[in-house]
Amino acid sequence: MIEPILSAFGRTPFGVDLPDRLPATGGTLRLAGLPGSSGAVMVAWLAELLPQRLFTVVAATPADAERWLADLATLTDLPAALYPQREALGDEEPHYEIAGERAETLEGLLRGRLRILVTTARATAERTLVPEALSRLRLEVAVGEHRPLTEVVEGLERMGYQRVPVVTEVAEFSVRGGIVDLYGFGMASPSRLEWWDDKISSVRAFDLTTQRSGEEFQAVTVLPIGTGGRVANESTHPSGVPPSRQTVLDLLPTDTLIVEEASHPNAEEVARAWKEAEHHLEIARRLGEVPPPREELFAEPAALYD
């Protein structure tokens, strides 16, 4: 954390006046004169000053969001994470790295671990089933827990993990004897679970290259990968009612401070995604797919930027 910069910002006339000018819920404050990384300095300083608030930065493009995240990581040690937009305009994210980052960030948000959330305008408009999947399909295992190996394997399959002979990358798991190797979202490293009868006897990290076991853990949490048909299917939902999709904005605390670098470019990005999504879905229908309606995948631009 670059403490002198944040302290200096707080001593400026702008910084002295800013806390009293912050908008109430539903209000807007327009600021000028913050070039370059000054906006990130402001957010970092406010997040340090107001530890009870969540700050959400909405950037126009993925490149802008990455820049914000890099600046904030330099300026503060407060927990910050990126919620990236989907690479595609459909229901599922085909790239595991992006899908994993989205799931991990929402997990941190829902569990109150984040202080600063960085995202893009298009990502705020995307409706997703990930929150439902996180609440219902998350897998938590601990040393000493009595849980059949078959139950864990079935859980991994429901969450979209691919069974392979040897785990080499994220979203995979393997089974040999009483051992399950897996590399999932939300995990700092690949994990090796070992059973004695129906009891989990050990949880250890392992190296993807050498396949050798390493550090011991007491527990591990695995986040779901797939959220499409598996979650939306009525027969898989305990209530028999299909779950509803939510935007990341739906999940924010009511007192969240949302920071936009510029509202007009953000509105343009949301409108472009709305228009392109209909074209994308029409192509999917021509190919024989049955995608959800556009209104289920995206919030209407007018609802966000009216």
C-alpha positions as a printed Julia matrix, in Angstrom:
306×3 Matrix{Float64}:
   0.0     0.0     0.0
   1.37    3.48   -0.92
   0.37    5.2     2.32
   1.96    8.63    1.59
  -0.13    9.03   -1.58
  -3.39    8.21    0.19
  -2.52   10.46    3.12
  -1.63   13.3     0.77
  -4.91   12.87   -1.08
  -6.83   13.09    2.19
  -5.15   16.41    3.02
  -6.12   18.1    -0.24
  -9.16   20.42   -0.24
 -10.85   17.91   -2.54
 -10.23   15.06   -0.1
 -11.26   17.07    2.95
 -14.62   17.96    1.41
 -15.36   14.65   -0.33
 -16.72   12.54    2.61
 -19.45   15.1     3.29
 -20.41   15.21   -0.38
 -20.9    11.46   -0.88
 -24.39   10.76   -2.23
 -27.1     9.05   -0.25
 -28.62    5.78   -1.49
 -29.96    6.34   -4.99
 -28.14    9.66   -5.38
 -25.39   10.71   -7.77
 -22.28   12.86   -7.36
 -20.45   14.02  -10.48
 -16.73   14.76  -10.1
 -14.11   16.24  -12.42
 -10.39   16.84  -12.28
  -9.26   13.25  -11.59
  -6.93   12.35  -14.46
  -5.01    9.1   -14.92
  -4.92    6.96  -11.79
  -6.38    9.67   -9.56
  -9.73    7.89   -9.55
  -8.12    4.75   -8.14
  -6.4     6.87   -5.46
  -9.8     8.31   -4.51
 -11.44    4.88   -4.28
  -8.57    3.4    -2.27
  -8.59    6.35    0.12
 -12.37    6.24    0.6
 -12.3     2.47    1.14
  -9.69    2.95    3.87
 -11.72    5.79    5.38
 -15.08    3.96    5.3
 -14.39    0.34    6.31
 -18.11   -0.51    6.5
 -18.78    0.26    2.83
 -18.32   -1.81   -0.32
 -16.98    0.06   -3.35
 -17.8    -1.09   -6.88
 -15.91    0.34   -9.83
 -17.7     0.02  -13.19
 -15.35    0.46  -16.16
 -16.32    0.68  -19.82
 -14.11   -2.11  -21.16
 -12.19   -5.16  -19.86
  -8.91   -3.3   -20.44
 -10.13   -0.37  -18.34
 -11.22   -2.75  -15.57
  -7.81   -4.46  -15.55
  -6.13   -1.06  -15.28
  -8.32   -0.11  -12.31
  -7.57   -3.41  -10.57
  -3.81   -3.03  -11.11
  -3.84    0.53   -9.76
  -5.89   -0.46   -6.7
  -3.59   -3.42   -5.97
  -0.68   -0.97   -5.88
  -2.49    1.54   -3.68
  -4.18   -0.61   -1.03
  -4.09   -4.01    0.65
  -7.87   -4.12    1.0
  -9.49   -7.19   -0.63
 -10.3    -6.33   -4.24
 -11.44   -8.57   -7.08
 -12.48   -8.41  -10.71
 -15.87   -9.61  -11.95
 -15.17  -10.0   -15.67
 -17.81   -9.91  -18.38
 -18.63  -13.09  -20.25
 -16.48  -13.7   -23.29
 -19.57  -14.82  -25.22
 -23.09  -13.39  -25.29
 -24.84  -16.67  -24.47
 -25.77  -18.37  -21.22
 -22.52  -20.21  -20.51
 -18.96  -18.91  -20.31
 -16.84  -21.24  -22.48
 -13.49  -20.15  -21.03
 -12.73  -21.78  -17.69
 -10.42  -18.98  -16.53
 -13.12  -16.35  -16.96
 -15.85  -18.61  -15.56
 -13.65  -19.38  -12.57
 -12.86  -15.74  -11.87
 -16.55  -14.85  -12.07
 -17.46  -17.64   -9.63
 -14.64  -16.82   -7.21
 -15.48  -13.11   -7.18
 -19.18  -13.73   -6.57
 -18.27  -16.18   -3.8
 -16.16  -13.48   -2.13
 -18.93  -10.91   -2.6
 -21.69  -13.12   -1.2
 -19.56  -14.06    1.81
 -18.65  -10.45    2.59
 -14.93  -10.87    1.88
 -14.56   -8.01   -0.62
 -14.09   -4.31   -0.02
 -13.58   -3.26   -3.63
 -15.25   -4.89   -6.63
 -14.1    -4.0   -10.14
 -16.23   -4.9   -13.14
 -17.36   -3.68  -16.55
 -20.56   -2.03  -17.69
 -21.54   -5.06  -19.75
 -20.91   -7.39  -16.82
 -23.33   -5.38  -14.66
 -26.06   -6.02  -17.24
 -25.47   -9.76  -17.49
 -27.96  -11.98  -15.69
 -26.37  -15.17  -14.36
 -27.24  -18.38  -12.54
 -23.88  -18.44  -10.73
 -25.28  -17.12   -7.38
 -27.85  -19.94   -7.38
 -25.17  -22.49   -8.23
 -22.89  -21.18   -5.47
 -25.63  -21.46   -2.86
 -26.73  -24.94   -3.89
 -23.84  -26.74   -5.56
 -20.81  -25.6    -3.55
 -18.83  -28.59   -2.28
 -17.09  -28.36    1.1
 -15.05  -31.28    2.44
 -12.97  -31.5     5.6
 -10.54  -33.92    7.2
 -12.34  -36.32    9.51
 -15.68  -35.88    7.74
 -17.7   -39.0     7.04
 -18.73  -38.74    3.4
 -18.61  -41.54    0.83
 -16.16  -41.06   -2.02
 -18.96  -41.76   -4.5
 -20.96  -38.84   -3.09
 -18.06  -36.44   -3.71
 -17.56  -37.77   -7.24
 -21.25  -37.31   -8.03
 -21.08  -33.79   -6.64
 -18.12  -32.9    -8.86
 -19.95  -34.23  -11.91
 -23.05  -32.18  -11.07
 -20.86  -29.08  -10.82
 -19.48  -29.59  -14.3
 -16.04  -31.05  -13.55
 -14.52  -33.37  -16.13
 -13.27  -36.78  -15.0
  -9.82  -37.52  -16.45
  -7.06  -40.12  -15.87
  -4.65  -37.46  -14.52
  -5.48  -33.91  -13.45
  -3.46  -31.37  -15.42
  -5.6   -28.23  -15.38
  -8.51  -26.47  -13.7
 -12.03  -27.99  -13.91
 -10.73  -31.57  -13.84
 -10.77  -34.42  -11.32
  -9.47  -38.0   -11.26
 -10.2   -41.05   -9.12
  -7.86  -43.91   -8.27
  -8.53  -46.23   -5.4
  -9.47  -44.19   -2.36
  -7.99  -40.94   -3.71
  -9.62  -38.06   -5.57
  -7.43  -35.42   -7.21
  -9.19  -32.23   -8.24
  -8.43  -28.71   -9.36
 -11.42  -26.44   -8.96
 -12.52  -22.86   -8.84
 -11.99  -21.17   -5.5
  -8.97  -23.34   -4.69
  -5.47  -21.91   -4.17
  -3.93  -25.09   -5.56
  -4.94  -28.56   -6.8
  -6.06  -30.79   -3.93
  -5.76  -34.5    -3.2
  -8.47  -36.04   -1.02
  -7.77  -39.42    0.55
 -10.32  -41.74    2.16
 -10.22  -44.44    4.8
 -13.49  -46.31    4.35
 -16.1   -43.51    4.2
 -13.99  -41.03    6.17
 -11.83  -38.33    4.58
  -8.45  -38.99    6.15
  -6.39  -36.23    4.53
  -6.57  -33.2     2.24
  -3.29  -32.15    0.65
  -2.06  -29.92   -2.14
  -0.28  -31.57   -5.01
   1.94  -30.45   -7.88
   0.42  -30.68  -11.38
   3.83  -31.36  -12.93
   5.25  -33.96  -10.54
   1.89  -35.15   -9.14
   3.56  -35.25   -5.7
   1.59  -34.37   -2.56
   2.51  -31.28   -0.57
   1.0   -29.01    2.09
  -1.78  -30.43    4.25
  -5.13  -28.66    4.6
  -7.95  -29.15    7.07
 -10.66  -28.41    4.53
 -11.26  -27.37    0.94
 -14.12  -25.59   -0.83
 -14.9   -26.34   -4.47
 -17.03  -23.97   -6.54
 -19.24  -25.07   -9.46
 -18.15  -24.7   -13.06
 -21.28  -25.26  -15.13
 -24.47  -23.31  -14.41
 -26.54  -23.88  -17.52
 -28.95  -26.78  -17.88
 -27.84  -28.48  -14.69
 -29.01  -25.57  -12.56
 -31.88  -24.34  -14.68
 -33.49  -27.78  -15.02
 -36.57  -27.92  -12.8
 -35.93  -31.55  -11.86
 -32.6   -30.66  -10.22
 -34.01  -27.87   -8.08
 -35.36  -28.84   -4.64
 -38.43  -26.61   -5.01
 -39.16  -27.75   -8.56
 -39.14  -24.06   -9.61
 -36.46  -22.92  -12.06
 -34.06  -20.46  -10.36
 -33.95  -16.87  -11.56
 -30.88  -15.2   -12.98
 -29.4   -12.19  -11.2
 -27.04   -9.4   -12.14
 -24.05   -8.56   -9.99
 -25.84   -5.29   -9.12
 -28.67   -7.33   -7.58
 -26.16   -8.82   -5.14
 -24.61   -5.59   -3.87
 -25.41   -4.27   -0.37
 -27.8    -1.31   -0.47
 -25.14    1.12    0.77
 -22.58    0.17   -1.88
 -20.79    3.13   -3.46
 -20.68    2.63   -7.24
 -17.94    4.52   -9.08
 -18.13    5.05  -12.84
 -15.22    6.56  -14.74
 -17.68    7.93  -17.29
 -21.36    7.05  -17.59
 -21.79    7.67  -21.33
 -19.24    5.04  -22.53
 -20.71    2.57  -20.05
 -24.23    3.15  -21.39
 -22.93    2.64  -24.94
 -21.32   -0.68  -23.99
 -24.53   -1.96  -22.38
 -26.62   -0.9   -25.38
 -24.18   -2.59  -27.77
 -24.27   -5.85  -25.81
 -28.09   -5.77  -25.76
 -28.22   -5.37  -29.54
 -25.51   -7.95  -30.29
 -27.05  -10.5   -27.92
 -30.22  -10.73  -30.0
 -28.17  -11.39  -33.13
 -26.13  -14.03  -31.31
 -29.24  -15.76  -29.98
 -30.89  -15.75  -33.41
 -27.86  -17.56  -34.86
 -28.07  -20.11  -32.02
 -31.75  -20.73  -32.82
 -30.96  -21.28  -36.5
 -28.42  -23.9   -35.43
 -31.15  -25.78  -33.57
 -30.3   -24.58  -30.08
 -32.93  -23.35  -27.63
 -31.28  -20.45  -25.78
 -33.05  -18.42  -23.08
 -34.69  -15.15  -24.18
 -32.44  -12.1   -24.26
 -34.34  -10.6   -21.3
 -33.23  -13.52  -19.15
 -29.57  -13.08  -20.08
 -29.29   -9.28  -19.93
 -30.92   -6.42  -18.08
 -32.44   -3.91  -20.48
 -30.24   -0.83  -21.03
 -33.05    1.5   -19.99
 -33.21   -0.18  -16.59
 -29.55    0.61  -15.97
 -28.98    3.94  -17.73
 -32.24    5.86  -17.76
